[in-house]
């Protein structure tokens, strides 16, 4: 193979960020080292892949079929890589295959099987793997019927979306009707996907790599926010910090089984939910994911480079023989085939949001992606790693002061230990009426503060007066511009650390406790020394 075309990720936008450019550039580096001429098709001046000296040839054009075919006609490459640029180039797999273009890596038929909901559901069922009940609706009546059969709450979304656009958790029929009338148009050409929402489950991301024969787990990442928050918006930990090793082993087993069934050659990202100890697969993307840079830096192996080499015919056993040797000796880390078992560090990915640029947007996490970047914290325990990740994201967690907490009714039973933890650390805890009554009934020493709608001085006044140091506020599930909205907007405006999930609150508690127990010291690690 002498010449290869790589399709980039196109313009940076929410849901398709710079992480994919990282994968494209590493693929170029790997191929150049093999003496292969590289051609890049991309159209973003802010990326490294479009630097004049990255690839041997650069075509600065939108990534659409017409432009791809014209570049192929001019350059006559031996093959085309689609898997490094995210979802944008992946959609061209079947059209290019049908025109006789050589697609390198995972076969286009496998890409289509992972993208097509019906085909994917049948594949997962044939493997004996659990998945949440789901359905595809092409009319409003179908949508209502499927949601009724599955049972609320449900996760609804248009088909073929990027970054979870127009995706929503719906809690009853009234909300579903409102969604169908206001957010999307449902038709035979534009069906909507309806999945059972697994409340109180833990979401897990897996980045894996395979060559058609052998499959290796790059890393198993536990999301810090609950399932239902878009994977691109959730903080994540390597290794998982609450899941048992047995559950992680089952996730790894299912990941390899699915990757092999899809005949993956290169990178694949899999997403799971764990509820009551049971593992459910949510979706599979046979391409580089936005977590590849984070995973690669944690495990010390450039996954995108390995994927490019697999695409031109190299085998994993020849590329990373030491990994297979560790596996055969039982000396691999429980969360990654690439790391040795004695590597005792935690890596936490935290995301960065552009809330200040959108003053009317409700800064709440959900299934629709809103983040525009990410940072990474590394430490010897989860709490310290999370604390460092918060610092890197521009949020300094308080070590004393006042915590304000107000949560939806469904979250109230989960916050008793959380509030106890903050009280034990010497924090004062404030709450509005509903949460206050619940915590008082649980014999906790909390203080009452008025809602915005109840008069003044209220919680927003306290935030403005710098009398609140940390905010935990979970949404009710309905879209409204009430008290919760004003609390969250004030947190952004006055730079008060806050979270909109209970699991996020517990992570903050662990971080503060670890930092205090460590004497307020943080150790700096060089990635090269890990």
C-alpha positions in Angstrom: 0.0 0.0 0.0 1.5 3.3 -1.1 -1.1 6.0 -0.8 -4.1 6.4 1.7 -6.9 9.0 2.0 -8.1 10.0 5.5 -11.4 11.7 5.9 -11.3 14.3 8.8 -14.1 15.4 11.1 -15.2 18.7 9.4 -15.9 21.9 11.3 -15.6 21.8 15.1 -19.1 21.8 16.6 -20.8 20.5 19.7 -20.8 16.7 19.4 -17.9 16.6 16.9 -14.9 18.2 18.5 -11.1 18.3 18.4 -10.8 14.8 19.9 -11.4 13.4 16.4 -8.7 15.5 14.9 -6.3 13.9 17.4 -7.2 10.5 16.0 -6.8 11.8 12.4 -3.3 13.3 13.1 -2.1 10.1 14.9 -3.2 8.0 11.9 -1.2 10.3 9.6 1.9 9.9 11.8 1.6 6.1 11.9 1.2 5.8 8.1 4.0 8.2 7.4 6.3 6.1 9.6 5.4 3.2 7.3 6.5 5.1 4.2 2.9 5.6 3.0 1.8 8.8 1.3 -1.1 10.4 3.3 -3.9 12.6 1.9 -6.1 14.5 4.3 -9.6 15.8 3.4 -10.9 18.2 6.0 -12.3 21.7 6.2 -11.4 23.3 9.5 -8.5 25.8 9.8 -8.4 25.4 13.6 -7.2 21.8 13.5 -3.7 20.2 13.3 -4.8 17.8 10.5 -5.2 20.9 8.2 -1.7 22.2 8.9 0.2 22.3 5.6 2.9 20.0 7.0 0.8 17.3 8.7 -0.2 15.1 5.7 1.6 14.9 2.4 -1.4 16.4 0.6 -4.3 18.4 2.0 -7.7 19.0 0.4 -9.6 21.7 2.2 -13.1 20.9 1.3 -16.4 19.9 3.0 -16.7 16.2 3.7 -19.4 15.2 1.3 -19.6 12.4 -1.2 -19.0 14.6 -4.3 -15.7 16.0 -2.9 -14.5 12.6 -1.6 -15.0 11.1 -5.1 -13.2 14.0 -6.8 -10.2 13.6 -4.5 -10.2 9.9 -5.1 -10.3 10.5 -8.9 -7.3 12.9 -8.7 -5.2 11.1 -6.2 -6.1 7.4 -6.8 -5.4 6.2 -3.3 -5.1 2.5 -2.4 -7.7 2.9 0.3 -9.8 5.3 2.4 -10.0 5.6 6.2 -13.4 6.7 7.6 -13.0 5.7 11.3 -11.0 8.6 12.6 -13.2 11.6 11.8 -16.2 10.8 14.0 -19.7 10.4 12.7 -19.4 12.7 9.6 -17.3 10.4 7.4 -18.9 7.3 8.8 -22.1 8.1 6.9 -20.3 7.8 3.6 -19.3 4.1 4.2 -22.0 2.4 2.1 -22.1 4.9 -0.7 -18.3 4.6 -1.2 -18.4 0.8 -0.9 -21.2 0.6 -3.5 -19.0 2.6 -5.9 -16.2 0.1 -5.5 -14.0 2.2 -3.2 -11.6 0.2 -0.9 -12.6 1.1 2.7 -9.8 0.4 5.2 -10.6 -1.0 8.6 -14.0 -2.1 9.7 -16.2 -3.3 6.8 -19.0 -0.9 5.7 -21.6 -3.6 6.3 -20.6 -3.8 9.9 -20.7 0.0 10.2 -24.3 -0.1 8.8 -25.2 -2.9 11.2 -24.1 -0.8 14.2 -25.9 2.3 12.9 -29.2 0.6 11.9 -31.3 0.1 15.1 -33.2 -2.9 13.8 -30.1 -4.8 12.6 -28.2 -3.9 15.8 -31.0 -5.1 18.0 -31.1 -8.4 16.2 -27.4 -8.8 16.5 -27.3 -8.1 20.2 -30.2 -10.6 20.8 -28.4 -13.3 18.8 -25.4 -12.8 21.1 -27.5 -13.3 24.2 -26.7 -9.8 25.5 -29.2 -7.6 27.3 -30.4 -4.3 26.0 -33.1 -1.9 27.2 -36.5 -2.4 25.6 -36.9 -0.1 22.6 -38.8 0.7 19.4 -38.9 2.8 16.3 -41.9 5.1 15.7 -42.9 6.6 12.3 -46.1 8.2 13.5 -47.3 10.0 16.6 -49.7 7.1 17.4 -46.9 4.6 17.1 -44.7 6.7 19.5 -47.4 6.8 22.1 -48.1 3.1 21.8 -44.4 2.1 22.1 -43.8 4.4 25.1 -46.9 2.9 26.8 -45.6 -0.7 26.2 -42.1 0.0 27.3 -43.1 2.1 30.3 -42.1 5.6 31.3 -39.6 7.2 31.7 -38.3 6.7 28.1 -35.4 8.2 26.1 -36.6 9.7 22.8 -34.4 10.9 19.9 -34.5 11.4 16.2 -32.6 8.8 14.2 -29.1 9.6 12.9 -28.3 12.4 15.2 -24.9 13.8 16.3 -24.1 14.7 19.8 -27.5 13.7 21.0 -29.3 16.6 19.4 -33.0 16.8 20.2 -32.6 13.8 22.6 -34.7 13.9 25.7 -35.8 11.9 28.8 -39.6 11.9 28.9 -41.5 11.0 32.1 -45.1 10.8 30.9 -47.5 10.9 27.9 -48.1 14.7 28.2 -44.3 15.3 27.9 -44.0 13.0 25.0 -46.8 14.7 23.1 -45.2 18.1 23.7 -41.8 16.7 22.5 -43.4 15.3 19.3 -45.2 18.6 18.6 -42.4 21.0 19.4 -39.0 19.3 19.1 -39.2 16.9 16.2 -41.3 15.9 13.2 -41.9 12.2 13.1 -42.5 10.5 9.7 -41.6 7.4 7.7 -38.6 9.3 6.4 -37.7 10.6 9.9 -38.5 8.0 12.5 -37.8 8.6 16.2 -36.1 6.1 18.4 -37.7 5.2 21.8 -35.7 3.4 24.5 -36.5 2.5 28.1 -34.6 4.9 30.3 -32.8 2.9 33.0 -33.2 5.2 36.0 -30.5 5.1 38.7 -28.1 3.1 36.5 -24.4 3.7 36.0 -23.2 4.4 32.4 -20.0 2.9 31.2 -17.8 3.7 28.1 -15.4 1.2 26.6 -12.8 1.9 23.9 -11.6 -1.3 22.3 -9.4 -2.3 19.3 -9.3 -5.4 17.1 -7.7 -6.7 14.0 -10.3 -9.3 13.0 -8.8 -12.1 15.1 -7.7 -10.6 18.4 -9.5 -7.9 20.4 -8.1 -5.8 23.3 -9.8 -3.5 25.7 -8.3 0.0 25.7 -10.1 1.0 28.9 -13.4 0.6 30.8 -14.6 4.1 31.9 -17.2 4.6 34.6 -19.3 7.8 34.1 -19.6 9.9 37.1 -23.0 11.3 36.2 -26.0 9.0 36.0 -27.0 7.2 32.8 -29.1 9.6 30.7 -26.4 12.3 30.6 -24.7 12.3 27.2 -21.4 10.5 27.3 -19.7 13.6 25.9 -20.9 15.6 28.8 -20.2 13.2 31.6 -17.0 13.1 33.7 -15.5 9.6 33.6 -13.0 7.6 35.6 -10.4 5.0 34.6 -10.6 2.5 36.4 -14.3 2.4 37.5 -14.6 3.7 41.0 -17.9 2.1 42.2 -18.3 -1.0 40.0 -17.2 -4.4 41.1 -14.4 -6.2 39.3 -17.0 -8.9 38.3 -19.2 -6.4 36.6 -16.1 -4.9 34.8 -15.1 -8.4 33.6 -18.6 -9.0 32.2 -18.4 -5.6 30.4 -15.1 -6.6 28.9 -16.4 -10.0 27.8 -19.5 -8.5 26.1 -17.3 -5.8 24.4 -15.0 -8.4 22.8 -18.0 -10.5 21.8 -19.7 -7.6 20.1 -16.6 -6.3 18.4 -15.8 -9.8 17.0 -19.4 -10.2 15.8 -19.1 -6.9 14.0 -15.8 -7.9 12.4 -14.2 -4.7 13.8 -10.8 -3.8 12.3 -9.5 -0.9 14.2 -11.2 1.1 17.0 -14.7 0.6 18.4 -16.5 2.5 21.2 -19.2 0.7 23.2 -21.6 2.1 25.7 -23.3 0.2 28.5 -25.6 0.8 31.5 -25.3 -1.1 34.7 -28.5 -1.4 36.8 -28.8 -3.6 39.9 -25.7 -5.5 38.8 -27.0 -6.3 35.4 -25.2 -5.1 32.2 -27.1 -3.6 29.3 -25.6 -2.5 26.0 -26.8 0.9 24.8 -24.9 1.5 21.5 -21.8 0.7 19.6 -19.8 3.0 17.3 -17.2 1.2 15.1 -14.9 4.2 14.9 -12.6 6.4 17.0 -14.5 8.0 19.8 -14.0 11.3 21.6 -12.5 9.4 24.6 -9.6 8.0 22.5 -7.1 10.8 23.5 -8.0 10.4 27.2 -7.7 6.6 27.1 -4.5 6.7 25.1 -2.8 9.1 27.6 -4.0 7.0 30.5 -2.8 3.6 29.3 0.4 4.8 27.5 -0.5 3.4 24.1 -1.5 5.5 21.0 -4.7 3.7 20.1 -5.4 5.7 16.9 -1.9 4.9 15.6 -2.5 1.2 16.3 -5.8 1.4 14.5 -4.3 2.9 11.4 -1.6 0.2 11.3 -4.4 -2.5 11.6 -6.1 -0.9 8.6 -3.1 -1.5 6.4 -2.9 -5.2 7.4 -0.8 -5.2 10.6 -1.7 -7.6 13.5 -2.1 -6.7 17.1 0.1 -9.6 18.3 3.0 -8.1 16.2 2.3 -4.5 17.3 2.0 -5.0 21.0 3.4 -8.5 21.9 4.0 -7.4 25.5 0.3 -6.8 26.1 -0.5 -10.4 25.0 2.3 -11.7 27.2 0.8 -9.9 30.3 -2.6 -11.2 29.5 -1.4 -14.8 29.2 0.3 -14.4 32.6 -2.7 -12.9 34.3 -0.9 -9.6 34.9 -3.2 -7.2 33.1 -5.1 -4.4 34.8 -8.8 -5.3 35.5 -10.0 -2.1 33.6 -7.5 -2.3 30.6 -5.7 -5.0 28.7 -2.9 -2.5 28.0 -2.1 -1.6 31.6 -0.1 -3.8 34.0 -2.0 -4.9 37.1 0.3 -3.0 39.4 -0.5 0.4 37.8 -2.3 2.1 40.7 -3.5 5.4 39.4 -6.9 7.0 38.6 -7.5 9.1 35.6 -10.6 11.3 35.6 -11.9 13.1 32.5 -13.9 16.3 33.1 -15.7 18.3 30.5 -15.8 22.0 29.9 -18.9 23.9 29.0 -19.5 27.3 27.2 -22.3 28.4 29.5 -21.1 32.0 29.7 -21.4 32.3 25.9 -25.1 31.3 26.1 -26.7 33.5 28.8 -30.2 32.1 28.2 -29.3 28.4 28.2 -30.2 26.3 31.2 -26.8 24.8 32.4 -28.2 21.4 33.2 -26.9 18.1 32.0 -29.0 15.7 29.9 -29.0 13.4 26.9 -28.2 16.3 24.5 -24.5 17.1 24.3 -23.5 20.7 25.2 -19.8 20.5 26.1 -17.0 21.9 24.0 -13.8 20.5 25.5 -12.4 18.3 28.2 -9.5 18.1 30.8 -7.9 15.3 32.7 -6.8 14.7 36.3 -4.4 12.0 37.5 -3.8 10.9 41.1 -3.4 7.8 43.3 -7.0 7.8 44.3 -10.3 8.7 42.7 -11.1 11.7 45.0 -7.8 13.4 44.3 -8.0 12.8 40.6 -11.5 14.3 40.5 -10.3 17.3 42.5 -7.5 17.9 40.0 -9.9 17.5 37.1 -12.2 20.1 38.6 -9.2 22.5 39.0 -8.2 22.0 35.4 -11.8 22.7 34.3 -11.7 26.0 36.1 -13.8 25.0 39.2 -12.1 25.1 42.6 -14.0 23.0 45.1 -14.5 24.6 48.5 -12.9 23.1 51.6 -15.3 24.8 54.0 -18.4 27.0 53.9 -22.0 26.5 52.8 -23.5 23.9 50.6 -26.9 24.5 49.0 -28.9 21.4 48.0 -32.3 21.1 46.2 -33.2 18.0 44.4 -36.1 16.4 42.5 -38.5 14.2 44.6 -37.1 11.0 43.0 -33.6 12.0 44.1 -34.4 12.8 47.8 -33.8 9.2 49.2 -30.3 9.3 47.7 -29.0 12.4 49.4 -29.1 11.5 53.1 -25.5 10.1 53.1 -24.4 12.9 50.9 -25.6 15.6 53.3 -24.2 13.6 56.3 -20.8 13.6 54.6 -20.8 17.4 54.1 -21.9 18.0 57.7 -19.1 15.7 59.0 -16.6 17.8 57.1 -17.9 21.0 58.8 -20.0 22.5 56.0 -23.3 24.2 56.7 -26.1 22.8 54.5 -28.9 24.9 53.2 -32.0 23.7 51.4 -35.3 24.9 50.0 -38.7 23.8 51.5 -39.2 20.3 50.0 -35.6 19.1 50.3 -35.4 20.8 53.8 -38.4 19.0 55.1 -37.1 15.6 53.9 -33.7 16.2 55.4 -35.2 17.4 58.7 -37.3 14.2 58.8 -34.0 12.3 58.4 -32.7 14.1 61.6 -30.1 16.1 59.7 -29.1 19.6 60.9 -29.8 21.7 57.8 -30.9 25.3 57.4 -33.9 26.6 55.4 -33.7 29.2 52.6 -36.5 30.7 50.5 -37.1 29.8 46.9 -37.0 32.7 44.4 -40.8 32.6 44.1 -41.2 32.7 47.9 -39.8 36.2 48.6 -36.5 37.6 49.8 -33.8 37.1 50.9 -33.8 33.9 48.8 -31.2 31.4 47.6 -30.3 33.4 44.5 -29.7 36.4 46.8 -27.3 34.2 48.8 -25.5 33.2 45.7 -25.1 36.8 44.6 -23.8 37.8 48.0 -21.2 35.0 47.9 -22.8 33.2 50.8 -23.1 29.8 49.0 -19.9 27.9 48.2 -21.2 24.7 46.5 -24.6 23.9 44.8 -26.2 20.5 44.2 -29.4 21.0 42.2 -31.1 18.2 40.1 -33.7 18.9 37.5 -37.3 17.8 37.8 -37.3 16.4 34.3 -39.6 19.0 32.9 -38.4 22.0 30.9 -39.2 25.1 32.9 -37.9 28.5 33.7 -38.6 28.3 37.5 -36.5 28.5 40.6 -34.0 25.7 39.5 -33.2 27.5 36.3 -32.4 30.8 38.1 -30.3 28.9 40.7 -28.2 27.2 38.0 -27.8 30.4 35.9 -26.6 32.3 39.1 -24.1 29.5 39.8 -22.6 30.1 36.3 -22.7 33.9 36.6 -21.1 34.0 40.0 -18.7 31.1 39.4 -20.0 28.9 42.2 -19.1 25.2 41.7 -22.3 23.2 41.1 -23.6 19.8 39.8 -27.0 18.8 38.5 -26.7 15.1 39.4 -26.6 13.3 42.7 -23.6 11.1 41.6 -21.8 14.4 40.8 -22.5 15.6 44.3 -21.0 12.4 45.8 -17.9 12.8 43.6 -17.4 16.3 44.9 -17.7 15.1 48.4 -15.1 12.4 47.8 -12.8 14.9 46.1 -13.0 17.4 49.0 -12.5 14.7 51.6 -9.5 13.2 49.8 -7.9 16.6 49.4 -8.3 17.4 53.1 -7.1 14.0 54.1 -4.0 14.5 51.9 -3.1 17.7 53.8 -4.2 19.9 50.9 -1.3 18.7 48.7 -1.5 17.5 45.1 1.2 15.5 43.3 2.1 16.4 39.7 2.5 13.5 37.3 4.2 13.5 33.9 2.3 11.4 31.4 5.7 9.8 30.3 6.3 8.5 33.9 3.0 6.7 34.2 
